[in-house]
């Protein structure tokens, strides 16, 4: 079967649409609507809520429908939603609803893409193929905010929404260039709740997936606890100015790109268990440096390690998940994982912010470090650590 060259580009366009809209919404709210932080936060939350609320039904669809069609359809829905957001930029309620619709299309298409990949490449090539997807995601994340900011500086804050709509159309067009595939096992005899429960049971009973879920939940709680206090920490106790703060936090994106580029080599030359340990392990290392010697260099190094190591982890765990999950469950298993991770993120942010307000930013750093340490323990004490290669599917 030919290599699915269009899929990485479709995935990059899809994620670019999401990131462009995410960057444009606060700019539209602030510069065009004159909104304060309350409305701005509500608009961003409306878009982010799709990743939590749409994931489970979208995962069921990914296991019931032609995944190529779902990928293309999700791109079209994203384009429609972000185009409506552009048209409704002067009306906050409609703007939020349209952003939710656009992000919902992105969620459905992204789940379809990860569920589609194992049918397009041999199992041994999954790490390299997933690394190409993640590289596109990382580059889109790096480019979206500066591009939206440049347009806003020219008096066009809403133009980012238009570009997001075009990116959704590009993702849909690229999806149709993928090879046609046989239909997956149909599960439409089940109701939505039963179909979702089947995916959740598989994650709970599969020891490798259960360990991945626990490690991901702990890591994301720690990361968002850190993100809640990173800017106040940098501008306050660390004494950095805004430019230095942006430079230090931007090292995260550079780490993501470097990790995606290094992931194929790591998967070829290192045992799988070591690659999985590297994500939380490098995160603990980065946090140790920041806690023990806080400053510009250690903050930048920490953010770079938080991008690099967890990107290696992301590629490895996605490949492992695709390898051990039956084809008919890939969409729902991916959705269950996503909901677990996205559900804990606001809790981590709230905990980090509350602890920083009560006991100072240094205490919140220890909370983030504890989350990363628990993530490392979840991998080290599980069947993940001894793995050398991708296991055979059950």
C-alpha positions as CSV (number, residue, x, y, z in Angstrom):
1,X,0.0,0.0,0.0
2,X,1.4,3.4,-0.9
3,X,2.8,5.7,1.9
4,X,0.1,8.1,3.1
5,X,2.0,11.2,2.2
6,X,-1.2,13.4,2.3
7,X,-2.0,12.5,5.9
8,X,0.7,14.5,7.7
9,X,-0.1,17.6,5.6
10,X,-3.8,17.1,6.3
11,X,-3.2,16.8,10.0
12,X,-0.9,19.8,10.0
13,X,-3.6,21.9,8.2
14,X,-6.2,20.6,10.6
15,X,-4.2,21.5,13.7
16,X,-3.2,24.8,12.1
17,X,-6.8,25.7,11.7
18,X,-7.4,25.0,15.4
19,X,-4.3,27.0,16.6
20,X,-5.0,29.9,14.3
21,X,-8.5,30.2,15.7
22,X,-7.2,29.8,19.2
23,X,-4.7,32.6,18.7
24,X,-7.2,34.9,16.8
25,X,-10.1,34.7,19.3
26,X,-8.4,36.6,22.1
27,X,-7.2,39.2,19.6
28,X,-10.7,39.7,18.1
29,X,-12.2,39.9,21.6
30,X,-9.7,42.4,22.8
31,X,-9.1,44.6,19.8
32,X,-12.4,44.4,17.9
33,X,-15.0,43.9,20.7
34,X,-13.1,45.7,23.5
35,X,-13.7,42.8,25.8
36,X,-12.1,42.2,29.1
37,X,-10.5,39.0,30.4
38,X,-13.9,37.5,31.3
39,X,-15.4,37.5,27.8
40,X,-12.0,36.7,26.3
41,X,-11.6,33.6,28.5
42,X,-15.2,32.5,27.8
43,X,-14.5,32.6,24.0
44,X,-11.3,30.6,24.4
45,X,-13.1,28.2,26.7
46,X,-15.9,27.7,24.1
47,X,-13.4,26.5,21.6
48,X,-11.5,24.4,24.1
49,X,-14.7,22.8,25.3
50,X,-15.1,21.0,22.0
51,X,-12.0,18.8,22.8
52,X,-13.8,17.6,25.9
53,X,-17.4,17.5,24.9
54,X,-17.2,16.3,21.3
55,X,-14.5,13.6,21.7
56,X,-16.6,10.7,22.9
57,X,-19.3,10.9,20.2
58,X,-16.6,11.6,17.6
59,X,-14.7,8.5,18.8
60,X,-17.8,6.4,18.2
61,X,-18.2,7.9,14.7
62,X,-14.5,7.1,14.0
63,X,-15.3,3.4,14.7
64,X,-18.6,3.4,12.7
65,X,-17.9,5.5,9.6
66,X,-15.3,5.5,6.8
67,X,-12.4,7.2,8.5
68,X,-11.2,8.9,5.4
69,X,-14.7,10.5,4.9
70,X,-14.8,11.5,8.6
71,X,-11.4,13.2,8.3
72,X,-12.6,15.1,5.2
73,X,-15.9,15.9,6.8
74,X,-14.3,17.1,10.0
75,X,-12.1,19.4,8.0
76,X,-15.2,20.8,6.2
77,X,-17.0,21.3,9.5
78,X,-14.0,23.1,10.9
79,X,-13.9,25.3,7.8
80,X,-17.6,26.1,8.2
81,X,-17.3,26.8,11.9
82,X,-14.4,29.2,11.6
83,X,-15.9,30.9,8.5
84,X,-19.0,31.5,10.6
85,X,-16.8,32.8,13.4
86,X,-15.3,35.3,11.0
87,X,-18.8,36.4,9.8
88,X,-20.0,36.7,13.5
89,X,-16.9,38.4,14.9
90,X,-19.0,41.3,16.1
91,X,-21.4,39.1,18.1
92,X,-19.8,37.4,21.1
93,X,-22.4,34.7,21.6
94,X,-22.4,33.6,17.9
95,X,-18.7,33.9,17.8
96,X,-18.3,31.4,20.7
97,X,-20.8,29.0,19.2
98,X,-19.1,29.1,15.8
99,X,-15.7,28.6,17.4
100,X,-17.1,25.5,19.2
101,X,-18.4,24.2,15.9
102,X,-15.1,24.7,14.2
103,X,-13.2,23.0,17.0
104,X,-15.7,20.1,17.0
105,X,-14.8,19.4,13.4
106,X,-11.1,19.5,14.3
107,X,-11.7,17.0,17.1
108,X,-13.6,14.5,14.9
109,X,-11.0,14.7,12.1
110,X,-8.1,14.4,14.5
111,X,-9.5,11.2,16.0
112,X,-10.2,9.9,12.6
113,X,-6.6,10.6,11.5
114,X,-5.0,8.6,14.4
115,X,-7.5,5.8,13.9
116,X,-6.8,5.7,10.2
117,X,-3.0,5.6,10.4
118,X,-2.5,1.9,11.4
119,X,-4.4,0.9,8.2
120,X,-2.0,2.9,6.0
121,X,1.4,1.9,7.3
122,X,3.0,-1.3,8.6
123,X,3.1,-1.7,12.4
124,X,6.9,-1.3,12.5
125,X,6.6,2.1,10.8
126,X,4.0,3.5,13.2
127,X,6.5,5.5,15.3
128,X,8.0,7.2,12.2
129,X,4.5,7.9,10.8
130,X,3.2,9.3,14.1
131,X,6.4,11.5,14.4
132,X,5.5,13.0,11.0
133,X,2.0,13.8,12.3
134,X,3.3,15.3,15.5
135,X,5.9,17.4,13.6
136,X,3.2,19.0,11.6
137,X,1.3,19.7,14.8
138,X,4.3,21.2,16.5
139,X,5.1,23.4,13.5
140,X,1.5,24.6,13.3
141,X,1.6,25.5,17.0
142,X,4.8,27.5,16.5
143,X,3.6,29.4,13.4
144,X,-0.1,30.1,14.4
145,X,0.4,32.7,17.2
146,X,3.0,34.8,15.4
147,X,0.9,34.8,12.2
148,X,-2.3,35.8,14.0
149,X,-0.3,38.5,15.9
150,X,1.1,39.9,12.7
151,X,-2.3,40.2,11.1
152,X,-3.7,41.9,14.2
153,X,-0.8,44.4,14.1
154,X,-2.0,45.3,10.6
155,X,-5.5,45.9,11.9
156,X,-6.9,42.6,10.9
157,X,-7.4,40.5,14.1
158,X,-10.3,38.6,12.5
159,X,-8.2,37.5,9.6
160,X,-6.8,34.6,11.6
161,X,-10.3,33.1,11.6
162,X,-10.4,33.3,7.8
163,X,-7.1,31.6,7.6
164,X,-8.3,28.9,10.0
165,X,-11.3,28.3,7.7
166,X,-9.0,28.0,4.7
167,X,-6.8,25.5,6.6
168,X,-9.8,23.4,7.4
169,X,-10.7,23.3,3.6
170,X,-7.1,22.3,2.9
171,X,-7.3,19.4,5.4
172,X,-10.5,18.2,3.8
173,X,-9.0,18.3,0.3
174,X,-5.9,16.5,1.3
175,X,-8.0,13.8,3.1
176,X,-9.6,12.9,-0.2
177,X,-6.2,12.1,-1.7
178,X,-5.7,9.3,0.8
179,X,-6.3,5.7,-0.5
180,X,-9.7,4.2,-0.1
181,X,-9.8,1.6,2.7
182,X,-12.1,-1.3,3.6
183,X,-14.8,-0.5,6.0
184,X,-14.0,-1.2,9.7
185,X,-16.1,-3.4,11.9
186,X,-19.5,-1.7,12.4
187,X,-20.7,-1.1,16.0
188,X,-23.9,0.7,15.2
189,X,-26.0,-2.0,16.8
190,X,-24.9,-0.4,20.1
191,X,-26.2,2.9,21.5
192,X,-23.8,5.7,22.0
193,X,-23.3,5.1,25.8
194,X,-22.7,1.4,25.3
195,X,-20.3,2.0,22.5
196,X,-18.3,4.5,24.6
197,X,-18.4,2.1,27.6
198,X,-16.9,-0.6,25.4
199,X,-13.9,1.6,24.6
200,X,-13.5,2.6,28.3
201,X,-13.6,-1.0,29.4
202,X,-10.9,-1.9,26.9
203,X,-8.6,0.9,28.3
204,X,-9.3,-0.2,31.9
205,X,-8.6,-3.9,31.3
206,X,-5.6,-3.5,29.0
207,X,-2.6,-3.0,31.3
208,X,-0.4,-1.1,28.9
209,X,-3.2,1.4,28.0
210,X,-4.1,1.7,31.7
211,X,-0.6,2.7,32.5
212,X,-0.4,5.2,29.6
213,X,-3.7,6.8,30.8
214,X,-2.4,7.1,34.4
215,X,0.9,8.5,33.3
216,X,-0.8,11.0,30.9
217,X,-3.3,12.2,33.6
218,X,-0.5,12.8,36.2
219,X,1.7,14.6,33.6
220,X,-1.0,16.9,32.3
221,X,-2.1,17.8,35.8
222,X,1.5,18.8,36.6
223,X,2.0,20.7,33.3
224,X,-1.1,22.8,33.6
225,X,-0.3,23.5,37.3
226,X,3.0,24.9,35.9
227,X,1.3,26.8,33.1
228,X,-1.0,28.5,35.5
229,X,1.9,30.2,37.3
230,X,4.6,30.3,34.7
231,X,4.0,33.9,33.6
232,X,3.4,35.3,37.1
233,X,6.6,33.4,38.3
234,X,8.7,34.8,35.4
235,X,7.5,38.4,35.8
236,X,7.5,38.3,39.6
237,X,10.0,36.3,41.6
238,X,12.3,35.6,38.6
239,X,12.4,39.3,37.7
240,X,12.1,38.8,33.9
241,X,10.6,41.3,31.5
242,X,7.9,40.4,29.0
243,X,10.4,39.8,26.1
244,X,12.5,37.4,28.2
245,X,9.4,35.6,29.5
246,X,8.2,35.1,26.0
247,X,11.6,33.8,24.9
248,X,11.8,31.4,27.8
249,X,8.3,30.0,27.4
250,X,8.8,29.8,23.6
251,X,11.5,27.2,24.2
252,X,8.6,24.7,24.7
253,X,7.6,24.9,21.1
254,X,11.2,24.5,20.0
255,X,11.4,21.4,22.2
256,X,8.3,20.0,20.6
257,X,9.8,20.4,17.1
258,X,13.1,18.9,18.2
259,X,11.3,15.9,19.8
260,X,9.2,15.2,16.7
261,X,12.4,15.2,14.6
262,X,14.2,13.0,17.0
263,X,11.4,10.5,17.6
264,X,12.0,8.2,14.5
265,X,15.7,7.8,15.5
266,X,14.8,7.2,19.1
267,X,12.3,4.5,18.1
268,X,14.8,2.7,16.0
269,X,17.8,2.8,18.4
270,X,16.2,2.7,21.9
271,X,14.0,0.2,23.6
272,X,10.4,1.3,23.6
273,X,10.3,1.3,27.4
274,X,13.2,3.8,27.6
275,X,11.5,6.1,25.1
276,X,8.3,6.0,27.2
277,X,10.4,6.8,30.4
278,X,12.0,9.7,28.7
279,X,8.9,11.9,28.6
280,X,8.2,12.1,32.4
281,X,11.9,11.5,33.2
282,X,13.1,14.6,31.3
283,X,10.2,16.6,32.7
284,X,11.3,15.7,36.3
285,X,14.9,16.8,35.3
286,X,13.7,20.1,33.9
287,X,11.6,20.8,37.0
288,X,14.4,19.9,39.3
289,X,16.6,22.5,37.7
290,X,13.9,25.2,37.9
291,X,13.1,24.4,41.5
292,X,16.7,24.3,42.7
293,X,18.0,27.3,40.6
294,X,15.2,29.4,39.3
295,X,16.1,31.8,36.6
296,X,15.8,32.6,32.9
297,X,18.1,29.8,31.7
298,X,16.5,27.1,33.9
299,X,13.0,28.2,32.9
300,X,13.9,28.0,29.2
301,X,15.7,24.7,29.7
302,X,12.7,23.3,31.6
303,X,10.3,24.4,28.9
304,X,12.5,22.9,26.2
305,X,12.7,19.6,28.1
306,X,8.9,19.6,28.6
307,X,8.5,19.9,24.9
308,X,11.2,17.4,23.8
309,X,10.8,14.5,26.2
310,X,7.0,14.4,26.2
311,X,7.0,14.6,22.4
312,X,9.1,11.4,22.3
313,X,6.6,9.9,24.8
314,X,3.6,11.1,22.6
315,X,4.9,9.4,19.5
316,X,5.8,6.2,21.4
317,X,2.5,5.9,23.3
318,X,0.4,6.7,20.3
319,X,2.2,4.0,18.3
320,X,1.8,1.5,21.2
321,X,-1.9,2.4,21.6
322,X,-2.5,1.9,17.9
323,X,-0.6,-1.4,18.0
324,X,-2.5,-3.1,20.8
325,X,-6.0,-1.7,20.1
326,X,-8.3,-3.6,17.7
327,X,-9.1,-1.6,14.6
328,X,-12.8,-1.4,15.5
329,X,-12.0,0.3,18.8
330,X,-9.3,2.8,17.8
331,X,-11.6,5.8,17.6
332,X,-13.2,5.2,21.0
333,X,-10.0,4.3,22.8
334,X,-8.4,7.5,21.5
335,X,-11.5,9.5,22.6
336,X,-11.4,8.0,26.1
337,X,-7.8,8.9,26.5
338,X,-8.4,12.4,25.3
339,X,-11.3,13.0,27.6
340,X,-9.3,11.8,30.6
341,X,-6.4,14.1,29.7
342,X,-8.5,17.2,28.9
343,X,-10.6,16.6,31.9
344,X,-7.6,16.9,34.3
345,X,-6.1,19.9,32.7
346,X,-8.4,22.6,34.2
347,X,-8.1,20.8,37.6
348,X,-4.3,21.1,37.4
349,X,-4.5,24.7,36.4
350,X,-6.9,25.5,39.2
351,X,-4.8,23.7,41.8
352,X,-1.6,25.4,40.6
353,X,-3.1,28.8,40.7
354,X,-4.8,28.3,44.1
355,X,-1.6,27.0,45.7
356,X,0.4,29.8,44.2
357,X,-2.1,32.3,45.6
358,X,-2.0,30.7,49.1
359,X,1.7,29.7,49.5
360,X,3.5,31.4,46.6
361,X,4.7,30.3,43.2
362,X,7.5,28.2,44.6
363,X,4.9,25.9,46.2
364,X,3.1,25.5,42.8
365,X,6.4,24.5,41.3
366,X,6.6,21.6,43.7
367,X,3.1,20.6,42.8
368,X,4.0,20.5,39.1
369,X,7.1,18.5,40.0
370,X,5.0,16.0,41.9
371,X,2.7,15.5,38.9
372,X,5.7,14.7,36.7
373,X,7.2,12.4,39.3
374,X,3.9,10.5,39.6
375,X,3.9,10.2,35.8
376,X,7.4,8.7,35.9
377,X,6.4,6.3,38.6
378,X,3.3,5.2,36.6
379,X,5.6,4.2,33.7
380,X,8.4,2.8,35.7
381,X,6.2,0.5,37.9
382,X,4.1,-0.7,34.9
383,X,4.6,-3.2,32.1
384,X,5.6,-0.3,29.9
385,X,9.1,0.0,31.3
386,X,10.4,-3.4,30.2
387,X,9.1,-3.1,26.6
388,X,11.7,-3.3,23.9
389,X,9.5,-3.1,20.7
390,X,5.9,-2.6,19.9
391,X,3.9,-5.6,21.1
392,X,1.9,-7.8,18.7
393,X,-1.8,-6.9,18.6
394,X,-4.0,-9.1,20.7
